């Protein structure tokens, strides 16, 4: 049986299966406008109303943030909202209200929808970032790295990269999700499972559209996306910022020390070769 919930702010309505509504849920988040509203129970019916006296007001000593109903993103309601409106609403919510977006996000609805969104926005960002670099290289016809690409020009390499951009984005999504989730598990900060982490990583790719900004867009999106992921993981898993921070720092430190160790070994090896040549 499905329960029809209507947002009191924007009047968006959605049917939610009754089994997905936590017992005594106090609030829900609208997937269209991102507003959190109060749920009231009367005669076995659930009604909605605007939150008063603060977004997380207390009711009988319990915060409205406790037991929220998880909903999908606007992207997953594009059949109702329309494609472009769904994309716009999702990007807007992820960029400017990541706490609201991820705290109310359904993390048991499958991998296909968030993966499609992440691949779409991530590919757009990657393509435009490559395009701006392409324009900076003497009209796109300068040969690069003869030892590596032979007769290929930068233009050919650019076209090949565009074709493989979605594949590279998908690989990056799964690798980053695996790393985040592994270290969150080690820190006991991943209570809601792999899909929850996966959804944060994929939807955070909304920031990749900033790649449309010439030259600096890619750098802005990288930093902003990392911030959104930290906020999103904290909200969707109900963990602490400290655990999420260490889940980021630990693998980064491991990679850093590995790179330093490799550089030291290479320098040491080359140094021994030069000393050996001096004594020949």
C-alpha positions in Angstrom: 0.0 0.0 0.0 1.3 3.5 -0.9 0.9 6.6 1.1 0.5 9.9 -0.8 2.5 12.7 0.7 2.2 16.3 -0.5 4.8 18.9 0.2 3.2 21.9 1.9 5.8 24.3 0.4 5.6 23.5 -3.4 2.6 21.1 -3.5 4.7 18.3 -5.1 3.0 15.0 -4.4 4.5 11.5 -4.4 3.3 8.0 -3.5 5.7 6.3 -1.0 5.3 2.5 -0.2 4.1 2.2 3.4 6.9 -0.3 4.2 9.5 2.4 3.4 8.1 4.8 6.0 9.9 4.3 9.4 7.7 3.9 12.4 6.8 7.2 14.0 8.7 9.1 11.3 8.7 12.8 12.2 9.6 14.5 8.9 10.2 14.1 5.2 12.2 16.0 2.6 10.6 17.1 -0.7 12.7 15.9 -3.7 11.6 18.9 -5.7 12.2 22.0 -3.5 14.4 20.4 -0.9 12.3 21.7 2.1 11.8 19.4 5.1 8.3 19.3 6.4 6.5 17.8 9.4 4.4 14.6 9.4 1.4 14.4 11.6 -0.6 11.2 12.5 -4.4 11.3 13.0 -6.9 8.5 12.7 -4.3 6.3 11.0 -3.7 8.9 8.3 -0.5 10.8 7.7 -0.8 14.6 7.0 1.9 17.1 6.2 2.5 20.6 7.4 5.1 23.3 7.3 7.8 23.1 10.0 7.4 25.9 12.5 9.7 27.4 15.1 12.8 26.3 13.3 13.6 23.6 10.8 14.3 21.0 13.4 11.9 22.0 16.1 11.4 19.6 19.1 8.2 17.5 19.5 7.9 15.7 22.7 11.6 15.9 23.3 12.4 14.4 19.9 14.0 16.3 17.0 12.3 16.3 13.6 15.6 15.1 12.2 14.9 11.7 13.9 13.3 9.0 11.7 12.9 11.1 8.5 11.3 9.5 5.5 13.9 8.8 2.8 12.9 9.9 -0.6 14.5 9.9 -4.0 16.1 12.8 -5.8 14.4 15.0 -8.4 16.4 13.1 -11.0 14.6 9.9 -10.0 11.2 11.7 -10.5 12.0 13.0 -13.9 8.9 11.2 -15.4 6.9 13.6 -13.3 9.1 16.7 -13.3 10.4 16.5 -16.8 14.0 15.7 -17.8 15.5 19.2 -17.7 13.6 20.3 -14.6 14.7 17.1 -12.8 18.4 17.7 -13.8 18.2 21.4 -12.7 16.5 20.6 -9.4 19.0 17.9 -8.6 22.1 19.9 -9.5 20.7 22.9 -7.5 20.0 20.8 -4.4 23.4 19.1 -4.4 25.3 22.3 -4.9 23.5 24.5 -2.4 21.7 22.2 0.0 23.7 19.0 0.2 22.8 18.5 3.9 19.0 18.5 3.1 19.4 16.6 -0.1 21.4 13.7 1.3 19.7 13.5 4.7 16.4 12.8 2.9 17.8 10.7 0.1 16.6 7.1 -0.3 19.6 4.8 -0.2 17.8 1.5 -1.0 16.4 2.2 -4.4 19.1 0.7 -6.6 22.3 1.7 -8.4 21.1 2.4 -11.9 19.5 5.9 -11.4 22.3 7.5 -9.5 24.9 5.9 -11.8 23.1 7.4 -14.8 23.1 10.8 -13.3 26.8 10.6 -12.2 27.8 9.4 -15.7 25.9 12.2 -17.4 27.1 15.1 -15.3 30.6 13.7 -14.9 31.0 13.2 -18.7 29.8 16.7 -19.4 32.3 18.1 -17.0 35.2 16.0 -18.2 34.5 16.8 -21.9 34.4 20.5 -21.3 37.6 20.4 -19.2 39.3 18.6 -22.0 37.9 21.0 -24.5 39.2 24.1 -22.8 42.7 22.5 -22.6 42.3 21.6 -26.3 41.8 25.2 -27.2 44.9 26.2 -25.4 47.2 24.0 -27.6 47.9 25.9 -30.8 44.6 25.2 -32.5 44.5 21.5 -31.6 46.9 20.4 -34.2 50.1 20.2 -32.3 51.6 16.7 -32.0 52.4 15.7 -28.4 54.6 13.1 -27.0 55.9 11.3 -30.1 57.2 8.5 -27.9 53.7 7.9 -26.5 51.2 8.8 -29.2 53.3 8.5 -32.4 51.5 9.9 -35.3 48.4 10.9 -33.3 47.7 14.6 -33.1 46.2 16.3 -30.1 42.9 16.6 -32.1 42.7 12.8 -32.5 43.6 12.3 -28.9 40.9 14.7 -27.9 38.2 12.8 -29.9 39.3 9.5 -28.4 39.1 11.0 -24.9 35.5 12.2 -25.6 34.5 8.7 -26.6 36.0 7.1 -23.5 35.0 9.8 -21.0 31.9 8.0 -19.8 33.9 4.8 -19.1 36.6 6.8 -17.2 33.8 8.5 -15.2 32.2 5.2 -14.2 35.6 3.8 -13.2 36.3 6.8 -11.1 32.9 6.6 -9.4 33.3 2.9 -8.4 37.0 3.4 -7.3 36.3 6.5 -5.1 33.1 4.8 -3.7 35.1 1.7 -2.8 37.9 3.8 -1.1 35.4 6.0 0.8 33.3 3.1 2.0 36.2 0.9 3.0 37.7 3.5 5.3 34.3 4.5 6.7 33.7 0.8 7.5 37.0 0.6 9.3 36.0 3.7 11.3 32.5 2.3 11.9 30.9 5.2 10.0 29.1 3.5 7.2 25.9 2.2 8.9 23.7 2.5 5.9 25.7 0.3 3.5 27.6 0.6 0.2 24.7 1.9 -1.8 24.4 5.0 0.5 28.1 5.8 -0.1 27.6 5.1 -3.8 24.7 7.6 -4.1 26.7 10.3 -2.4 29.6 9.9 -4.8 27.4 9.7 -7.9 25.1 12.6 -7.1 28.1 14.7 -6.0 29.2 14.6 -9.7 26.6 17.3 -10.2 29.4 19.7 -9.4 31.2 18.5 -12.5 29.0 20.8 -14.6 31.2 23.6 -13.4 33.6 22.3 -15.9 31.7 24.5 -18.4 33.5 27.5 -16.9 36.7 28.0 -18.9 40.0 26.9 -17.4 39.2 27.3 -13.7 35.9 25.4 -13.7 37.5 22.0 -13.2 39.4 23.2 -10.2 36.4 24.7 -8.6 34.3 21.6 -9.2 37.0 19.4 -7.7 37.1 21.3 -4.4 33.3 21.9 -4.2 32.6 18.2 -5.0 34.9 17.1 -2.2 33.1 19.3 0.3 29.7 18.0 -0.9 30.9 14.4 -0.5 32.0 15.1 3.1 28.7 16.7 4.0 26.7 14.0 2.1 28.5 11.0 3.7 28.0 12.5 7.1 24.2 13.1 6.5 23.4 9.8 4.7 25.2 7.6 7.2 24.3 9.6 10.2 28.0 9.6 11.3 30.4 12.4 12.4 32.4 14.8 10.4 35.5 13.5 12.2 35.1 10.0 10.9 34.4 11.2 7.4 37.5 13.5 7.6 39.7 10.6 8.6 38.2 8.4 5.9 39.5 11.0 3.5 42.9 11.7 5.2 44.0 8.1 5.8 44.0 7.0 2.1 45.4 10.3 1.0 48.3 9.9 3.5 48.9 6.3 2.3 49.1 7.5 -1.4 51.4 10.4 -0.4 53.9 8.2 1.5 53.8 5.7 -1.3 54.7 8.4 -3.9 57.4 9.8 -1.7 58.8 6.3 -1.2 58.9 5.7 -4.9 60.6 9.0 -5.6 63.2 8.3 -3.0 63.9 4.8 -4.5 64.2 6.3 -8.0 66.5 9.1 -6.8 68.6 6.6 -4.9 68.8 4.2 -7.9 69.8 7.0 -10.3 72.3 8.3 -7.8 74.0 4.9 -7.6 74.1 4.7 -11.4 75.8 8.0 -11.7 78.4 7.2 -9.0 79.1 3.9 -10.7 79.7 5.6 -14.0 82.1 8.1 -12.4 84.3 5.2 -11.2 84.3 3.3 -14.5 
